[in-house]
Amino acid sequence: MTRSLPTGADTFAGVYPAMCTPFHDDGSIDYETLRADAQRLEAGGVDGLVPMGSTGESATVSHDEHIEVIEAVVDAVDVPVIGGSGSNNTQEALELSQRAADAGADALLLISPYYNKPEQRGFIEHYETIADAVDLPQIVYNVPSRTGQNIEPDTVADLATHPNIQGFKAAGGDLNQVSEIVEKTQDQEFDVLSGNDGETLPILSVGGTGCISVAANIEPERMSDLVWAALDGDFEHARERNHDLGPLFRALFWETNPIPVKAAMEIRGYSSGTLRPPLTEITPANRDRLESLLAEYEANPVEPRGEQ
């Protein structure tokens, strides 16, 4: 099977897990488990994988590790791989993006520059610099809670005119803004994806095409069922699945992401729950609650739509 992204509209349709990075107890990257996890998610029916985003603890890996993780995932699967390659330093983001492309990434996810809080024209210059130099589809990632600055709809609309800037990951919690972005980019080959699992269904309802999902690490089949039901116009079924997954969406943010999802991965036996400092292990009380919730999902496996 040859890995490829579709071209034109709906380049990024479906479910793309924001992958965790598994670590050994000593904090080194467990590449064997990483590859196995990529293959598990692929078998779960996801449409692509996103290593080295926030959920992958990209802030605490070296640049060489960053690229090695992307390369390991590329080598392990046939589905498209969207490599996280953002930075608050434009030159650094450019270099990471070029290296991710060389490692075989099919597309790039670029978090907006954090901490230095650029003006809107700074966002445009930042993203266009990378898009001019790296000939891959690129997704602009807006998460103001982590970066301190919001990318405005008019800025996104300007960026969407660049042929290599083909998507927007919305993790700002403002559905009015998401709707405006969809409206202002509808004539472009440009996709809007949810970056918060609990907002996926509303975003799909206004024209979004999918999600970059934390919950899909744990329940890839359920997330795919939700998203593709909505994309097929079966919003009644999508609502049912959304309600089913709601407790998990909330549980995975009881503490700072990726603390809960890595605990869930360990509970499920997919990988260790080891995190790199300054992140800390989940509290015992929340781990107990998470174990109970995951047991409920295991007791009620998902059935394909149409067989329910």
N, C-alpha and C positions, 0 to 999 in steps of 0.2 A: 504494500500500500504506500502510495506517495503522499507525503504531507503537503498540504497547500491550503491557503486561505482563499475563499471566493473573492472575486473582484467586483467592484461596483457597489451598489446598494447592499446593505446587510453583510458587509465584510465580516463584522464581528457579531454574528447572531448566535445566541445560545448561552451556554454556561461555561465559565472559565474559572476553575478554582484558583484562588490566591494561595499558592502552595506554602506549606510550612517547610522549614529547613531542619531536618533531623540532626541532632548532635549526639555524639558519644558522651559518656559521663564526664570526660575530661574537657568537653567543650569543642572538640574537633568535629568537623562535618562527617556525618555517616552517609557516604555516597552510595553504598549498597542499599541502604534503606530508602534513600531518596529515589533511586531508580525504581525500586519495587513499588514505592508509593505512587510514582508517576504512572506506572503500568496499572495499578489498582484503579486509579481515577479514570484512566482511559477505558478500562473494561467496564467502569460504571456508567459510561455513555456520555461523558462530558465532551464539549466541542473544542477544547483547547486547554492549555495549562499556562499559569502565570507564576513562574519562579522569580524570586528576588524582589517581591514587593514588600510592603510593610509587614504583612503576615509572615513573610520569609525572613524576618529580622535582618533586612538588608543594612540597617544602620550599624550593625555590629560585626559585619564580615569585612574582610580585606577586599581590595579590588580584584586580586587574583582569585580568591574564593568565590566572589560574586560571579565571575565569568565561568569558573569551573562548575558551579551549580547549574547555570544555564546550559552549559555544554552537556552535562550529565543527563539533564532532562531531555534535551534535544535527541541525544543518542538512544534514549530509552523508549521513546514513543513515536507513533506515526501522526498523532494529532498535532495541530499547530501549537507552537510555543511562543508566548508573548513575554519577552524578557524585560524585567524591570531594569531601567538604566538611568534613572533620574538622579539629580543632585541639585543642591543650591548654588553650585558653582557651574556656570555654563560650560566652561572648557572641560571640567571633569565629567559632566553629563555627556558631552560630545564624545570624549574618549571612551567612556563606558559603553555608549551606544555603538560606536564603531567596533569595539571589541565584542559586544554581544552579537552584532551582525556577523562578524567573522566566526563566532562560535556556532552559528547556524540558527539563531533566532529568526522566526518568521515575521515578527512584529515587535514593537517596543512599547512599553508602558513608562511614561515619564511624569513622575510626581512634580508638582510645581515647586519652584525654588522656595525653600523653607528658611525661617529665621531672619533672612535679610529683607523679606517683605517688599518685593519690587512693585513699582507702579504697573498699571495695565500695559503700558508700552514696553516695559521690561519683560513681561510675560511673552509678548509677541516676538520681541527680538530673541529671547531665549529659545523658544520653540522653533522659530524659523531658522535659526542658526543650525540646529540639529537636523531639521527636516531637509534643509538645503544640502547637507553633507552626507546624510545616511539614507540610502534609497530603500527604505522599508516602510510599511504602514505603521503609523505612530498614534498612540492614544494619549491625550492630555488627561492628567489625573488631578482632580480638584478635591482636596480634603483640608479645608480651612482649619479644622480642629487640630491638625498636626502641623500645618505650615504657617498659620497666622495671617493668611491673606486669601481672599476669595478671587477666583477668576470670573469676571463678569460676562454675562451673555453676549454682549457686543464683541468682547475680546475673542470669545470662542467662535463666533460667527466669522470674524476676520481670519482666525487661524484655519477654519474649515475650508477656506479657499485654496490652501496649499495642497497640492496633490498627494503629498506624503502624510499629511495630518488627517487621519480618517476616523478618529473616534474620540470620545470624551467619557471618562469615568467619573460619575457623579457621586461624591461622598460628602456633600455639603449639607444635607438634610433640608434643603429648600426645594420643595416640589414645584413651586411656582417658577423658580429659576430654571429647573430642568425642563419644564414645559416650554418656557420661552426659548431655551437653547434648541430644542427639537423644532420649534416653529421657525427659528431664524436660520436653521441649517438644512431644512427639508429639501432644498433644491440642490444640495451638495451630496457627493458620495461620502456620507458622514454618519456614523452610528453613535448613539448615546447608550451607555451601559450603566446599570446601577452598581454603585460601590458599597451600598449598605443593604444587606439581605432583606431587612424589613421594609425597604422602599422599592424592592424589585417589581412587585406587582403594580403599584401605582405608576412607576416609570414606564413599564411596558404598556400600560393603558393609554399613555399619551404619546406613544410612538418610539419608546426605547426598544432596543433589539436584544437585550440580554443582560448578563451580570458578570462581574468579577467577584466571586463569592467566597466568603470564609466558610459558611455552612456546607458548601459542596465538598469540602475536605472530608466531612463526616457522613453526609447523606447525598452523594452525587446523583443517585437515581431519583430521589425525591425532588431535588432542585431542578434536574432536567425535566421532570414531569411537569413541575410548576411552570417553568419558562416556556416550554414548547406548547403546552396547553394554551397559554396566553397568546403566543405567536400564531397559533392556529385558529385563534378566535374563540376558543372554548374557555371563556372567563369564569363560567360557573365552576368548572373543574379546577381551574387555576386558583380560584378563591378558596376552595376546599383544601387544596394542597398548601396554600399559604397559611391558613388557620392551623393546619396540622404541624407546619414547621415553625410557627410563631414562637413557641416556647424555646426551641433551639436557637432561633435568631437572638432572642433576648439573653439566653444563658451564655452565649459565646461572647457577650460583652458585659458580663457581671464584673469582670476585671479587665484591665487593659489588654487589648488584642496584641499578640497571640497567646496570652497566658491560658485562657480557657480552652481554646481550640487545641493547643498542644497537650493539655491534660486530657481532653477528649480523645485525641489520637493515641495516647498512652493507654487509656481505659479500653479502647477498642483493640489494642494490640498492634497498631500500625507502626508505632515508633515510640521512642522514649519521650518523656515530657521535658527533657533538659532544655533550658533557656540560657542564653548568654546574658550576663549582667549588663545593665542594671535591672533587667526584668527578673522577677522572682516567681517561685512556684505558687500555684493556686492555693488558697486557704483550704484547710481540711473541710470546713463546713461547705464551701462551694464545691469542692470535689465530690463530697457525698451527694449533694443535690444533683450534680452533673451525672454521676453514675446512675442514679435513679431515673433521670430523664432518658439517658441513652438506652437503658434497659427497656423502657416503654417503646422506643422506636424499634428495637430488636425484636420485641414480642409482636410487632405489627408491621411486617415487611411490606414495602410498597408493591402494589399491583399495577401492571401497565394500564394506561388509560384505554378504555374500551372493554376491559375485562372486569371493571368494577361495577 
